[in-house]
C-alpha cells in the first residue's frame, strides 16, 4: 500500500491522531469537531493559560460550551498542550494561527512562518499538514512548501500539504463546523485525496478544488464580497441621511424582491479578524502583478470612516441639547464586533472609544459578553458597567454599537437622555419625540 493510501485509510478509519495548532475562534471548534468524530486530538497553543483552562474542561470562548469541552476532555479524545514536540506523534498538523496586517497594511505572516518551522521540526512520512489561516493566494506553495522541503521529504509522496480555509461564524446557531461546507485544495492530487479523507470524517460536505491557490482565493472572495457590499450600504446610509430617508426602511423594502438582491445592513464600521483585514491580503498581492484593487481600497476607506461619522452624529445631538462633547459622559452599548459574541478584535467600538477619549469625553460601556475590555488600541483597561435606569439617565448620551439580543432596548429608549443607534436596535420601541439619532 502506498503512503497516501495508508494515510487516507488512517483518516477514514479515524485511527489518525490530529494536532490543531492555535486554539482560538477557528482552531478550538475544529479540534472539538475532530474529537467529536472519534479522533484522538491534541490542541497546541503557546498560551499556557488557554491550555490549562481547556485541560480542566473549561472554555474561554462564550459560544463554545463548557459541557462540550468537559465531555471531550473527560473522554480522553481532546487534550491540549504547549509542548509542540507532541506533533511528532500526530498524523495531521492543522495550522489555525492569526494572520494580521502590520501598520502599513502589509500581511504579517510571522505566526504562520514560525508555526511552519515548528511543524517542519516534527514533519514525518505520511503526515498531513493543512493551513487554515486566511492569507493571500500562493502562501501555501510559496511560503510553507520551501520550509518543508528542507526536511528532504517530497510533497504528495512522503507528506501531504493542503489549504482549507476556516469558515467559522461565531454564535451562528444555524451552522457549525460540521455543517458548513469545507473547501479543500491540495498541493498535488494525492495531497487533496488525503486532506479530503481527513475532513470527510468530520464535515458533511466537502468542496474539493484544483489547487491551494484556488482555496486561498475562495476565502478572500467570501470576505471581499461582504466588505464591499457593507461599504456600499454604509455609503448609501450617509447619502440617505442627508436626504432624510431611513436607510433601514429602504433595505427592508428592497429585501421583498425574491431574486437578484441580498440585503446588507449599515453599521458603525467593520470588526472581527476577517472582513476588515483579509481583503488587504489580496490588494497587497495584487500590487506584485501591477494591479490596483480599487473596490477593495475604496470599501476599506468607507468602512474605516464610520466611527468618526458616529462621533459626528453624537456631537450634533449633544449640540442640540446645548452640550459639548468635551466632558460629556457617554455610555456605549456593546463593544464586541458582532452580536452575542465576546470577540472584540477590530471592533468599531474600539475606534469610537479612542476618538471619544481624544475629545476628552468620559466613556463607559455595557456589554454582557465582555466584562473586561483590553486592547492594544486602547490606553487603559475598562470594565463593563451595569445597565440600569440610573446609569442611562446619568449618561449625557448612549451609543448602541453592538446589538446583543439580551440587552433591554426598551429600558434604553425609556431611560436614556440621547441615543445614537448604529444598528436600528431601538426600532420596535421608538416613539414620537424620542431623542434617537440613527447613525
N, C-alpha and C positions, 0 to 999 in steps of 0.2 A: 504493500500500500504506500502511495506517495505521501510526502509530508503534508501537502494541502488536503488530501483526503483524510488523513489521520486527524488533522486539525478540525475539519468540518464535522467529522464523526464525534469528536470530543464535545463540540458545542451542541450538536443536535441531541446527544445523549445526556447533556448537562453535567458531564464529568469534568468540564473545564473549570479552572479556578480563574476568577475575574478580578482584576485590580482596577479600581477607578481612582484617578489622581485628581484631587480638587473636589472638596465636599461642600460646594456652595449650592446655589439655587438650581444648577443644572446637574452637578455631579452626584449630590445626595439622592435626589429622586431616581437617577439612573442606577445607582448602587442598590437602592431598595428594590427596584424592579427586577434586577438580576437575581437578588437574593430571594424575592418572592417566587421567581420562576424555578427555584431549586438549585441555583448555583452557589458554590462557596465564594463569597465575595469579601475582598479586603478593600476598604476605602483608605486612601492615603491623603494626608494633608500636613502641611508644615505648621499648622496652628494646633498646638498641644491642647488648648482649651476645648476646641471642637472635638478632637479625638477622645478626650476624657469624658465629655458630655455624652457622646454617642455610645461609647462603651458602657456607660452607666444606664443606657436606654433612654436618654433624654434627647430632646430636639431643640435646636436653636433657630429653626425656621418655622414661622407661625402656621403655615398651611400644611406642614408635614407633621402628622400626629405623633404624640409620644407613644401611644399604644402600638402603632406600627413599628416604630423604632425598637421599642422594648421587646415586641414579639420576635422580630428578626434577630436581635442580639441574643435573646434567650435561647432561640433555636440553634444558635451557632452558625447560621448562614451568613450573618453580617458581623464583621469585626472591623475596627479602624486602627490605624497606626500612623505614626510619624517616622517610622523606620522604613525607609524605601528599599532596604535590602530584600524585603519580602517580595519585591517584584520578580525576583529570580524564580519564585515558585508559581508565578501567575502565567496562565496561558493567554491572557489578554491584558493589555495595558491601555486603558481608555483615558485620554487626556482631556480634562474639563477645567482648564485654568483660565484666569482672566486675560483678555486682550484689549487693554485700554489704549487711548491715544495720549501722546505727550502734549506739552503745552503748545506745540506748533501744529497740532492735529496730524502728527505722523504716527503710524502704527507702532505700538510698543510691544514687541514680541519677546521681551525678556523672560516672561514666565513660561511661554511656550518653549523657547530655546533651552532654558535651564532644565525644564522638565524633560525635554528630549534627550539631553545629555545624561540625565539620571536614568531614564529608560534604557538608553544605549549601554550604560554600565552593566545592566542586567539582561540585555537582549539575548535571547537564545533561540535555537532552532525550533520552528513550529509556533512561535509566538505571534499573536496578532496585536498590532499597535494601531489605535484609532485616535485621530484628533477630532474632538467635538467643538473646540473653541472657535467662535466666529472669526474669520480672517479673510484676507484678500486671496483671489484666485492665484494658485501657484505656491502657496505656503507649504503644502504637504510635500510636493516634489522638489521645490527649490530650497527649502529651509530644513525640513525634517530629514528627507532622504539622504542628503550628503552626510549628516551626522551619523545616521545608522549604517551607512556604507563603510564607515571606518572600522566596523566590527568584523568585516570580511564575510558577511552573510549576504545572500542575494535575495532581493525582494521578489515575492511570487514563487520562490523556490524554497528558500530556507526560513524566511519570515514573511509576514504579510502586513501591508500598510494600507490604510484606508482613511477616508474623511467622511464623517457623518454628523451633520450639524444638529446641535440641540434645538429643540422646538418647545421648550417649556413655557407655559403660561401660568405663572403662579396664581393660585386662588381661583382658577377657572375650573369649576366643578364638573363641567361638561366634557373635559378632556383630561387624560392622564398620559404618562409616559407610554403606557401600553397601547392606548387608543389613538395616539397621534401618529399618522403615517411617517415612516422613518426613511429619509433619503440617505442612500449609501453609495459612495463612489470609491472604487478600488484603484490602486496604482497599476495593477495588472488584472487580467481576468481571474487568476487564481486568488489574488488578494480580495477581489469582490466576492468570490464564492465563500471564502472563509468568513468575511465580515457579515455577509447576509445569513450565513449559518448561525453566527453568534446572535445577531439582533433578531433573527427569525424566531428564536426561542423565547423572546421577551415581548416583542411588539406584534400587533395584529396585522399590520400592513406594511410591507417593505416597498420602497421606491428605488430600485437599483438604477444607477445612471452610468454613463460610459467612462467617466473619469473622476478623479478627485477634484479637478478644476470645475467641472460642472456642478458637483455637490457644493463646493465652496461658493460658487456664483449663485446657486439657487437660494442659499440662506441670505445672501446680500440682497437679492431681488425682493425677497419677502419683506425685509426691513425697510428697503428703499421705497417700496410701494406704500407702506404705511407712512413713512416720513414725509414723502412728497404730498400725499393726499391730506394728511393732517395740516401741513403747511398751507395747502390750498384753502381749506376751510377756515383756518386761522386768518388768512389774508382776507377772505370774504367777510369774516366777522368784523374786522377792522373797518371795512368799507360799509357794511350794513349798519354799524354803529353810527357812522356819520349820516346815513340815510334814514336813521330812526326806524330800522327794520329789525325784528327779532330773528337772529340767525337760527335759533333753536326751532322756532316755528317753521322757518324755511326748510330746514333739514327734515323735519317731521313730515312736511307736505311732500317734499321730493321723494321721500322714502316710500310713499304709497305706490310708486311706479314699480311694477312687478318684474321688470327686466332692465338691464343696462345701467343700473345705479346701485352703488354700495354706499351706505351712509358713513361718513366720518364726522367726528364731533370736535368742536373747538375746545380750547383749554388754556391754562396759564403757561404752556411750554411742554417740552418733552422730557421724559425721565426714563429710568431703567438703564440697564447696561447695554441694551441692543440698539434701539432706534436712534438715540441721539449720537451714537458713536459709530456703529457698523457701516453706515453709508460712506463715511470718510475713509474707510479702508479701501473702498473701490475707487474713490476720487484720487487718492494718493497713488494707487497702482496705475490709474488711467494716465497720469502725467508721464509715466515711463513710456507710454505709447503715443506721446504728443497729442493727448486728447483731453479736452476740458469737459467735466461733467457738470454742466450749468444747472440742470434741475436740482442735483444734489446740493450744490453750493447755495443756490437760492433758497431751497427748503430749509437748510440749516440756518441761514441768515434770518428768515422769517420766524422760525420756531424759537430761536435764541433771543429774539427781541420781545417775546411775550411777557416775561417777568417785569420788564421795565414798563410795558403797557399797563399791567395790573397796578403798579405803583402810581402811574399817572392817573388812572381812573380813581384810585383811592384818594389821591391828593385833591382831585376835583371835587369828590364827595365831601371831604373834610372842609374844603374852602367854602362850600355852600352852607356849612354849619358854622362858619366863622372860626375855623380851627386850622392850625398849621400842622404839617406832618412832623416837624421837629417837636419832640417832647410828647407826641401823641402815644397812647397805649394801643397797640394793635394785636389782636388775637387771631392767630392762624388756626383754621380747622383742617387738620390733615397735613402731614409732611411726607408721607410715603409717596412714591412716584405713581402709584395706581391704587384703586380702591381695594380694601380688605387684605393688604399685604403689609409686611413690616420692612420692606426694602426701600431705602431712601437714596439708592445710587442715582446720581444725576437728577434727582427730583427738582422740579422747578421751584419747590418751596425753599430750597437752599439758596437759590439766587434771589428770591423775594426777601428772605430774611437778611441776607447780606446787604442788599440795597436799602432795606429799611434801617439797618444799623448805620449805614453810611450817611443816612439822612437824619440820624440822631433820634429815631423813634424808639420807643420801648416795645419790645416784642415778646410775646408769649405764644405758646401753641398748645393745642389739644389734639392728641392722636392716640386712640386706644391700642393701636398696634405698635407704637413707637414710644415706649415710656421714657427713653433717654435718647437724645439726638447728638450724635458725634459725627463730625465730617471734617475732612481736610479743607472744605470750602468755608467753614465757619471758624471764628476766632475762639469760641468757647463752647463747652458742652451745655446743652439745655435739657430740661425735663418737662414732660407733659403736665399741663395744669388740668384740674378737674373742670368739666363743662357744667356750669351751674348758672342759674338766673343771675346770681350776684356777679360772677366773673364776666358774663356777657354785658351786663349793664355797666360794669366798671371800665370796660374797653371803649375807647373812642370809636373803634371800627373793628369789624370782624371780617376776615377774608376766608372764604371757602376755597381751599386749594385742592384738596383730595376728598372725593365724595364717598367716604366709607358708608356702607349701608347701615351700620349700627349707630350712627350719630343721630341725635334727636334734632332734626332740622326745624321741626315745629317750634321747639324751645328757642332755637336761634332766631327764627323770624319773630317770635313773640317778645324776645328779651333784648336783642342786640340793638344798639343805637343806630348803627350804619352797617350795612352788609355789602361786601363786594363778592359776588358769586361768580366764580370762574367755571362752574360745572353745571349750572342750572339746577342745582340740588334743591333750591327753595321753591321751585315751580308749583308743587302741589299745595303750598301753604301761603303763597303770596296773596296780599290783599291790597286794594287800592289805598294809596297813601303810605305804604311801607317804604322805608328808606333802603332800597335794594338796588344796587348797580350790577348789571351783568357785564362781565369783563372777560 
